[in-house]
Amino acid sequence: MNARRIISWSTTFFAAFALSMFLAAIVTAYNYYSAFTADIDRLQNGHPVWRDGKLIAIQKKVPKGWIRASRIDHEVKMAIVISEDWGFFGHNGIDVIQIKEAVWETLIYSERLRGASTITQQVVKNLFLTNERSYVRKFVEIIGALYMDKALSKNQILEIYLNIAQFGDHLYGISDAAHHYFQKSAGELTVREGAFLAMLLPNPVKYSQSYRRRELSRYALNTINSILKKMRSAHILDEENMEEALGSHFEWEDNISEELHFPWSKFKINI
């Protein structure tokens, strides 16, 4: 067998192998997709029952702790949208520009440096897929997001997201997050508190250290301020409201600040 024949055989083998892998990926993706499209349709008139980060069921009855998106202040919702998916209300479930940039970075650096998932993609992944990092899962996530965007309204998708998103260690949903961090209902949150919750989303367990330490980290402060300024740029906040939010503090942050600046205040003085 001469060298030319060996090269020809090797090329044919690898081409056949690549084709078989591609077809297997398509079949796997189709099986995933066909399995949850019916569940997406059920969400049109139903709600996911969500426990500790897992989908238990989809039911018509409103689950305990569920909050309607309409009961949450618009500015609070937009703090999260601006932070996670600026183009949420304009795209069809996926952000093509972000995907292109993520693919380009992957090709350059040979690893996934940042996410490109929209809120819709996150809902699809959290409800129906795993955290496995693979092209097949990402492909299924994308086509699932496209389907969900057609089947559900933007308000429905955002409502699901707010009720299942992770905001801390074993802490899911904006209602539980509002009670945990601010001892109030989600409907009573301020825009700065909404920005704090938005800051947590990329890595809730890690970034909630600010609350545990009762002092905003540099990252947390910069991110919260950045979200508020973006909201001003998007004309969601006016200049006065932005400045007010930038200058305010959380109650737990004020308490620790008093002890840090006036350490003697924690001691009772008898006269």
C-alpha positions as YAML, in Angstrom:
chain: A
units: angstrom
residues:
- id: 1
  name: MET
  ca: [0.00, 0.00, 0.00]
- id: 2
  name: ASN
  ca: [1.66, 3.24, -1.16]
- id: 3
  name: ALA
  ca: [1.62, 6.54, 0.72]
- id: 4
  name: ARG
  ca: [-1.02, 8.11, -1.55]
- id: 5
  name: ARG
  ca: [-3.43, 5.24, -0.93]
- id: 6
  name: ILE
  ca: [-2.84, 5.42, 2.84]
- id: 7
  name: ILE
  ca: [-3.58, 9.17, 2.84]
- id: 8
  name: SER
  ca: [-6.71, 8.64, 0.77]
- id: 9
  name: TRP
  ca: [-7.94, 5.88, 3.08]
- id: 10
  name: SER
  ca: [-7.21, 7.96, 6.20]
- id: 11
  name: THR
  ca: [-9.04, 10.97, 4.79]
- id: 12
  name: THR
  ca: [-12.09, 8.85, 3.96]
- id: 13
  name: PHE
  ca: [-12.06, 7.27, 7.41]
- id: 14
  name: PHE
  ca: [-11.89, 10.57, 9.28]
- id: 15
  name: ALA
  ca: [-14.54, 12.13, 7.03]
- id: 16
  name: ALA
  ca: [-16.87, 9.18, 7.73]
- id: 17
  name: PHE
  ca: [-16.09, 9.39, 11.45]
- id: 18
  name: ALA
  ca: [-16.80, 13.13, 11.55]
- id: 19
  name: LEU
  ca: [-20.06, 12.63, 9.64]
- id: 20
  name: SER
  ca: [-21.18, 9.87, 12.02]
- id: 21
  name: MET
  ca: [-20.39, 12.05, 15.03]
- id: 22
  name: PHE
  ca: [-22.32, 14.95, 13.49]
- id: 23
  name: LEU
  ca: [-25.35, 12.74, 12.79]
- id: 24
  name: ALA
  ca: [-25.19, 11.31, 16.32]
- id: 25
  name: ALA
  ca: [-25.17, 14.86, 17.70]
- id: 26
  name: ILE
  ca: [-28.19, 15.75, 15.57]
- id: 27
  name: VAL
  ca: [-30.09, 12.67, 16.75]
- id: 28
  name: THR
  ca: [-29.21, 13.40, 20.39]
- id: 29
  name: ALA
  ca: [-30.25, 17.03, 20.00]
- id: 30
  name: TYR
  ca: [-33.55, 16.01, 18.38]
- id: 31
  name: ASN
  ca: [-34.32, 13.56, 21.19]
- id: 32
  name: TYR
  ca: [-33.65, 16.26, 23.78]
- id: 33
  name: TYR
  ca: [-35.68, 18.81, 21.87]
- id: 34
  name: SER
  ca: [-38.72, 16.61, 21.23]
- id: 35
  name: ALA
  ca: [-38.73, 15.62, 24.91]
- id: 36
  name: PHE
  ca: [-39.24, 19.12, 26.30]
- id: 37
  name: THR
  ca: [-41.15, 21.06, 23.62]
- id: 38
  name: ALA
  ca: [-44.39, 19.60, 25.02]
- id: 39
  name: ASP
  ca: [-43.37, 20.83, 28.48]
- id: 40
  name: ILE
  ca: [-42.74, 24.32, 27.07]
- id: 41
  name: ASP
  ca: [-46.26, 24.28, 25.63]
- id: 42
  name: ARG
  ca: [-47.60, 23.31, 29.06]
- id: 43
  name: LEU
  ca: [-45.95, 26.41, 30.52]
- id: 44
  name: GLN
  ca: [-48.37, 28.56, 28.53]
- id: 45
  name: ASN
  ca: [-51.02, 27.84, 31.16]
- id: 46
  name: GLY
  ca: [-48.89, 26.30, 33.89]
- id: 47
  name: HIS
  ca: [-46.07, 26.93, 36.34]
- id: 48
  name: PRO
  ca: [-42.90, 24.97, 37.13]
- id: 49
  name: VAL
  ca: [-42.67, 23.51, 40.61]
- id: 50
  name: TRP
  ca: [-39.08, 24.30, 41.54]
- id: 51
  name: ARG
  ca: [-37.23, 22.80, 44.49]
- id: 52
  name: ASP
  ca: [-33.57, 23.37, 45.26]
- id: 53
  name: GLY
  ca: [-32.70, 24.00, 41.64]
- id: 54
  name: LYS
  ca: [-34.67, 21.13, 40.12]
- id: 55
  name: LEU
  ca: [-37.89, 20.91, 38.14]
- id: 56
  name: ILE
  ca: [-40.35, 18.69, 40.01]
- id: 57
  name: ALA
  ca: [-43.45, 19.18, 37.90]
- id: 58
  name: ILE
  ca: [-45.44, 21.61, 35.76]
- id: 59
  name: GLN
  ca: [-48.87, 22.40, 37.16]
- id: 60
  name: LYS
  ca: [-51.70, 24.85, 36.58]
- id: 61
  name: LYS
  ca: [-51.94, 25.72, 40.27]
- id: 62
  name: VAL
  ca: [-49.63, 28.56, 41.29]
- id: 63
  name: PRO
  ca: [-46.82, 27.05, 43.43]
- id: 64
  name: LYS
  ca: [-46.17, 28.23, 46.96]
- id: 65
  name: GLY
  ca: [-43.87, 31.26, 47.02]
- id: 66
  name: TRP
  ca: [-44.49, 32.13, 43.38]
- id: 67
  name: ILE
  ca: [-44.73, 35.83, 42.59]
- id: 68
  name: ARG
  ca: [-46.27, 37.36, 39.51]
- id: 69
  name: ALA
  ca: [-43.93, 39.57, 37.50]
- id: 70
  name: SER
  ca: [-46.58, 42.30, 37.60]
- id: 71
  name: ARG
  ca: [-46.17, 42.54, 41.39]
- id: 72
  name: ILE
  ca: [-42.47, 43.36, 41.13]
- id: 73
  name: ASP
  ca: [-41.44, 46.97, 40.55]
- id: 74
  name: HIS
  ca: [-40.54, 47.63, 36.91]
- id: 75
  name: GLU
  ca: [-37.17, 49.14, 37.82]
- id: 76
  name: VAL
  ca: [-36.26, 46.09, 39.90]
- id: 77
  name: LYS
  ca: [-37.06, 43.76, 37.00]
- id: 78
  name: MET
  ca: [-35.12, 45.92, 34.59]
- id: 79
  name: ALA
  ca: [-32.05, 45.93, 36.86]
- id: 80
  name: ILE
  ca: [-31.93, 42.17, 36.37]
- id: 81
  name: VAL
  ca: [-32.72, 42.34, 32.65]
- id: 82
  name: ILE
  ca: [-30.09, 45.02, 32.02]
- id: 83
  name: SER
  ca: [-27.51, 42.97, 33.89]
- id: 84
  name: GLU
  ca: [-28.28, 39.55, 32.41]
- id: 85
  name: ASP
  ca: [-29.73, 40.19, 28.96]
- id: 86
  name: TRP
  ca: [-29.95, 43.80, 27.79]
- id: 87
  name: GLY
  ca: [-31.69, 42.85, 24.54]
- id: 88
  name: PHE
  ca: [-34.22, 40.51, 26.14]
- id: 89
  name: PHE
  ca: [-37.31, 42.35, 24.92]
- id: 90
  name: GLY
  ca: [-35.94, 42.72, 21.41]
- id: 91
  name: HIS
  ca: [-34.44, 39.36, 20.42]
- id: 92
  name: ASN
  ca: [-36.14, 36.09, 19.47]
- id: 93
  name: GLY
  ca: [-34.72, 34.03, 22.32]
- id: 94
  name: ILE
  ca: [-31.06, 34.20, 21.40]
- id: 95
  name: ASP
  ca: [-28.57, 37.03, 21.00]
- id: 96
  name: VAL
  ca: [-26.76, 36.32, 17.73]
- id: 97
  name: ILE
  ca: [-24.10, 38.99, 18.30]
- id: 98
  name: GLN
  ca: [-23.22, 37.61, 21.73]
- id: 99
  name: ILE
  ca: [-23.06, 34.06, 20.37]
- id: 100
  name: LYS
  ca: [-20.71, 35.14, 17.56]
- id: 101
  name: GLU
  ca: [-18.44, 36.91, 20.03]
- id: 102
  name: ALA
  ca: [-18.40, 33.90, 22.37]
- id: 103
  name: VAL
  ca: [-17.59, 31.52, 19.48]
- id: 104
  name: TRP
  ca: [-14.81, 33.84, 18.30]
- id: 105
  name: GLU
  ca: [-13.30, 33.97, 21.80]
- id: 106
  name: THR
  ca: [-13.55, 30.18, 22.06]
- id: 107
  name: LEU
  ca: [-11.65, 29.79, 18.79]
- id: 108
  name: ILE
  ca: [-8.97, 32.26, 19.86]
- id: 109
  name: TYR
  ca: [-8.46, 31.11, 23.44]
- id: 110
  name: SER
  ca: [-9.53, 27.47, 23.02]
- id: 111
  name: GLU
  ca: [-11.87, 27.72, 25.99]
- id: 112
  name: ARG
  ca: [-15.18, 29.27, 26.94]
- id: 113
  name: LEU
  ca: [-14.30, 32.52, 28.65]
- id: 114
  name: ARG
  ca: [-17.75, 33.97, 29.10]
- id: 115
  name: GLY
  ca: [-21.37, 33.09, 28.68]
- id: 116
  name: ALA
  ca: [-23.59, 34.20, 25.83]
- id: 117
  name: SER
  ca: [-26.87, 32.89, 27.20]
- id: 118
  name: THR
  ca: [-29.98, 35.03, 27.12]
- id: 119
  name: ILE
  ca: [-32.54, 34.88, 29.92]
- id: 120
  name: THR
  ca: [-34.63, 32.60, 27.68]
- id: 121
  name: GLN
  ca: [-31.69, 30.24, 27.18]
- id: 122
  name: GLN
  ca: [-31.08, 30.17, 30.92]
- id: 123
  name: VAL
  ca: [-34.72, 29.23, 31.55]
- id: 124
  name: VAL
  ca: [-34.50, 26.39, 29.00]
- id: 125
  name: LYS
  ca: [-31.24, 25.11, 30.46]
- id: 126
  name: ASN
  ca: [-32.33, 25.35, 34.09]
- id: 127
  name: LEU
  ca: [-35.68, 23.67, 33.52]
- id: 128
  name: PHE
  ca: [-34.85, 20.96, 31.01]
- id: 129
  name: LEU
  ca: [-31.09, 20.48, 30.56]
- id: 130
  name: THR
  ca: [-27.97, 19.85, 32.61]
- id: 131
  name: ASN
  ca: [-24.94, 22.04, 33.28]
- id: 132
  name: GLU
  ca: [-22.83, 19.86, 30.99]
- id: 133
  name: ARG
  ca: [-20.59, 21.94, 28.73]
- id: 134
  name: SER
  ca: [-20.93, 20.50, 25.26]
- id: 135
  name: TYR
  ca: [-21.80, 21.75, 21.80]
- id: 136
  name: VAL
  ca: [-24.79, 19.38, 21.68]
- id: 137
  name: ARG
  ca: [-26.27, 20.80, 24.89]
- id: 138
  name: LYS
  ca: [-25.64, 24.34, 23.71]
- id: 139
  name: PHE
  ca: [-27.31, 23.61, 20.38]
- id: 140
  name: VAL
  ca: [-30.36, 22.14, 22.12]
- id: 141
  name: GLU
  ca: [-30.45, 25.15, 24.46]
- id: 142
  name: ILE
  ca: [-30.47, 27.52, 21.48]
- id: 143
  name: ILE
  ca: [-33.23, 25.80, 19.54]
- id: 144
  name: GLY
  ca: [-35.19, 25.37, 22.77]
- id: 145
  name: ALA
  ca: [-34.91, 29.12, 23.42]
- id: 146
  name: LEU
  ca: [-36.13, 29.89, 19.91]
- id: 147
  name: TYR
  ca: [-39.13, 27.63, 20.47]
- id: 148
  name: MET
  ca: [-39.86, 29.05, 23.94]
- id: 149
  name: ASP
  ca: [-39.76, 32.62, 22.62]
- id: 150
  name: LYS
  ca: [-42.54, 31.72, 20.17]
- id: 151
  name: ALA
  ca: [-44.59, 29.67, 22.64]
- id: 152
  name: LEU
  ca: [-44.48, 32.06, 25.62]
- id: 153
  name: SER
  ca: [-44.68, 35.81, 26.05]
- id: 154
  name: LYS
  ca: [-41.65, 37.78, 27.25]
- id: 155
  name: ASN
  ca: [-43.48, 38.47, 30.49]
- id: 156
  name: GLN
  ca: [-44.08, 34.74, 31.06]
- id: 157
  name: ILE
  ca: [-40.43, 33.90, 30.41]
- id: 158
  name: LEU
  ca: [-39.19, 36.66, 32.72]
- id: 159
  name: GLU
  ca: [-41.65, 35.60, 35.43]
- id: 160
  name: ILE
  ca: [-40.37, 32.02, 35.30]
- id: 161
  name: TYR
  ca: [-36.78, 33.23, 35.40]
- id: 162
  name: LEU
  ca: [-37.35, 35.43, 38.44]
- id: 163
  name: ASN
  ca: [-39.01, 32.56, 40.30]
- id: 164
  name: ILE
  ca: [-36.34, 29.91, 39.60]
- id: 165
  name: ALA
  ca: [-33.08, 31.89, 39.42]
- id: 166
  name: GLN
  ca: [-30.47, 31.13, 42.06]
- id: 167
  name: PHE
  ca: [-29.58, 34.03, 44.35]
- id: 168
  name: GLY
  ca: [-27.44, 32.24, 46.93]
- id: 169
  name: ASP
  ca: [-26.52, 28.90, 48.45]
- id: 170
  name: HIS
  ca: [-29.73, 26.81, 48.22]
- id: 171
  name: LEU
  ca: [-31.61, 30.08, 47.66]
- id: 172
  name: TYR
  ca: [-33.91, 30.14, 44.63]
- id: 173
  name: GLY
  ca: [-36.45, 32.68, 43.44]
- id: 174
  name: ILE
  ca: [-36.66, 36.41, 43.96]
- id: 175
  name: SER
  ca: [-39.26, 36.08, 46.75]
- id: 176
  name: ASP
  ca: [-36.97, 34.02, 48.98]
- id: 177
  name: ALA
  ca: [-34.03, 36.24, 48.02]
- id: 178
  name: ALA
  ca: [-35.91, 39.40, 49.05]
- id: 179
  name: HIS
  ca: [-36.81, 37.90, 52.43]
- id: 180
  name: HIS
  ca: [-33.29, 36.53, 52.98]
- id: 181
  name: TYR
  ca: [-31.28, 39.63, 52.10]
- id: 182
  name: PHE
  ca: [-33.71, 42.43, 52.91]
- id: 183
  name: GLN
  ca: [-36.47, 40.99, 55.14]
- id: 184
  name: LYS
  ca: [-39.20, 42.18, 52.78]
- id: 185
  name: SER
  ca: [-41.36, 40.88, 49.96]
- id: 186
  name: ALA
  ca: [-40.17, 40.96, 46.35]
- id: 187
  name: GLY
  ca: [-42.83, 43.56, 45.62]
- id: 188
  name: GLU
  ca: [-41.22, 45.96, 48.11]
- id: 189
  name: LEU
  ca: [-37.68, 45.83, 46.68]
- id: 190
  name: THR
  ca: [-35.97, 49.08, 45.69]
- id: 191
  name: VAL
  ca: [-34.00, 49.50, 42.48]
- id: 192
  name: ARG
  ca: [-30.68, 49.34, 44.38]
- id: 193
  name: GLU
  ca: [-31.78, 46.10, 46.02]
- id: 194
  name: GLY
  ca: [-32.74, 44.80, 42.58]
- id: 195
  name: ALA
  ca: [-29.26, 45.72, 41.33]
- id: 196
  name: PHE
  ca: [-27.74, 43.82, 44.28]
- id: 197
  name: LEU
  ca: [-29.71, 40.70, 43.35]
- id: 198
  name: ALA
  ca: [-28.68, 41.13, 39.71]
- id: 199
  name: MET
  ca: [-25.04, 41.35, 40.81]
- id: 200
  name: LEU
  ca: [-25.36, 37.93, 42.46]
- id: 201
  name: LEU
  ca: [-26.62, 36.04, 39.41]
- id: 202
  name: PRO
  ca: [-23.37, 35.11, 37.62]
- id: 203
  name: ASN
  ca: [-22.09, 33.31, 40.74]
- id: 204
  name: PRO
  ca: [-24.63, 33.57, 43.61]
- id: 205
  name: VAL
  ca: [-22.72, 31.57, 46.22]
- id: 206
  name: LYS
  ca: [-19.47, 33.45, 45.69]
- id: 207
  name: TYR
  ca: [-20.89, 36.96, 45.33]
- id: 208
  name: SER
  ca: [-23.23, 36.67, 48.30]
- id: 209
  name: GLN
  ca: [-20.14, 36.98, 50.48]
- id: 210
  name: SER
  ca: [-20.90, 40.71, 50.66]
- id: 211
  name: TYR
  ca: [-24.05, 39.92, 52.63]
- id: 212
  name: ARG
  ca: [-22.30, 37.37, 54.82]
- id: 213
  name: ARG
  ca: [-19.55, 39.86, 55.63]
- id: 214
  name: ARG
  ca: [-22.06, 42.73, 55.98]
- id: 215
  name: GLU
  ca: [-19.94, 44.86, 53.67]
- id: 216
  name: LEU
  ca: [-20.00, 45.24, 49.89]
- id: 217
  name: SER
  ca: [-16.90, 43.94, 48.17]
- id: 218
  name: ARG
  ca: [-15.22, 46.14, 45.58]
- id: 219
  name: TYR
  ca: [-16.65, 43.90, 42.85]
- id: 220
  name: ALA
  ca: [-20.17, 44.08, 44.29]
- id: 221
  name: LEU
  ca: [-20.11, 47.87, 44.68]
- id: 222
  name: ASN
  ca: [-18.70, 48.44, 41.18]
- id: 223
  name: THR
  ca: [-21.18, 46.04, 39.61]
- id: 224
  name: ILE
  ca: [-24.21, 47.52, 41.39]
- id: 225
  name: ASN
  ca: [-23.16, 51.04, 40.41]
- id: 226
  name: SER
  ca: [-22.53, 49.92, 36.83]
- id: 227
  name: ILE
  ca: [-26.02, 48.40, 36.58]
- id: 228
  name: LEU
  ca: [-27.61, 51.60, 37.89]
- id: 229
  name: LYS
  ca: [-25.65, 53.72, 35.40]
- id: 230
  name: LYS
  ca: [-26.65, 51.42, 32.55]
- id: 231
  name: MET
  ca: [-30.26, 51.85, 33.62]
- id: 232
  name: ARG
  ca: [-29.77, 55.60, 33.35]
- id: 233
  name: SER
  ca: [-28.28, 55.17, 29.86]
- id: 234
  name: ALA
  ca: [-31.30, 53.07, 28.90]
- id: 235
  name: HIS
  ca: [-33.63, 55.83, 30.23]
- id: 236
  name: ILE
  ca: [-35.12, 53.49, 32.83]
- id: 237
  name: LEU
  ca: [-33.90, 55.79, 35.60]
- id: 238
  name: ASP
  ca: [-33.68, 59.56, 35.46]
- id: 239
  name: GLU
  ca: [-30.65, 61.40, 36.79]
- id: 240
  name: GLU
  ca: [-32.18, 62.13, 40.19]
- id: 241
  name: ASN
  ca: [-33.28, 58.54, 40.82]
- id: 242
  name: MET
  ca: [-29.92, 57.19, 39.72]
- id: 243
  name: GLU
  ca: [-28.01, 59.52, 42.03]
- id: 244
  name: GLU
  ca: [-30.33, 58.63, 44.90]
- id: 245
  name: ALA
  ca: [-29.78, 54.90, 44.30]
- id: 246
  name: LEU
  ca: [-26.02, 55.35, 43.97]
- id: 247
  name: GLY
  ca: [-25.89, 57.22, 47.27]
- id: 248
  name: SER
  ca: [-28.07, 54.86, 49.31]
- id: 249
  name: HIS
  ca: [-27.03, 51.89, 51.44]
- id: 250
  name: PHE
  ca: [-28.54, 48.61, 52.57]
- id: 251
  name: GLU
  ca: [-29.66, 48.32, 56.17]
- id: 252
  name: TRP
  ca: [-27.23, 45.50, 56.92]
- id: 253
  name: GLU
  ca: [-24.46, 47.53, 55.27]
- id: 254
  name: ASP
  ca: [-25.24, 50.55, 57.47]
- id: 255
  name: ASN
  ca: [-25.13, 48.45, 60.63]
- id: 256
  name: ILE
  ca: [-21.67, 47.13, 59.96]
- id: 257
  name: SER
  ca: [-20.47, 50.56, 58.83]
- id: 258
  name: GLU
  ca: [-21.46, 52.03, 62.20]
- id: 259
  name: GLU
  ca: [-19.48, 49.40, 64.07]
- id: 260
  name: LEU
  ca: [-16.48, 49.83, 61.78]
- id: 261
  name: HIS
  ca: [-16.39, 53.61, 62.11]
- id: 262
  name: PHE
  ca: [-17.58, 53.81, 65.73]
- id: 263
  name: PRO
  ca: [-16.52, 50.51, 67.33]
- id: 264
  name: TRP
  ca: [-17.36, 51.77, 70.79]
- id: 265
  name: SER
  ca: [-21.04, 52.06, 69.81]
- id: 266
  name: LYS
  ca: [-21.53, 48.31, 70.32]
- id: 267
  name: PHE
  ca: [-20.62, 48.60, 73.99]
- id: 268
  name: LYS
  ca: [-23.23, 49.56, 76.55]
- id: 269
  name: ILE
  ca: [-22.09, 52.42, 78.75]
- id: 270
  name: ASN
  ca: [-23.60, 52.63, 82.20]
- id: 271
  name: ILE
  ca: [-23.62, 56.05, 83.81]
...
